[in-house]
Amino acid sequence: MALLTLAFAAPAPASTPAAWTALKRTVDRACLSMVDGRNKKIVGDSASFPDTVPIELRHVQTTNRRGVKEVKLCVYDRAKRRAAVTDHDSGTRH
């Protein structure tokens, strides 16, 4: 599966580098928890949008039960603190 190319918006201002690190960890964990399979990991580039559109994007790679690698797109809503994962085959999982 080809990785999607992301257009990057200017990231929201972070109060500190530690705050950005904490946000990244929170988003990565939320996205990884939404994906089934083995060997889950965040791959490729991520995107952070300003607070007017409070979302983070991640690509998550996993190996399914048949041993096939899959890449899914995870959208994390910073305002609601919720993640959703989608791919072209299975729709959206909330």
Summary of the structure (lengths in Angstrom):
residues: 94
radius of gyration: 13.4
end to end distance: 21.9
largest distance: 43.7
contacts: 232
relative contact order: 0.22
helix: 18%
strand: 40%
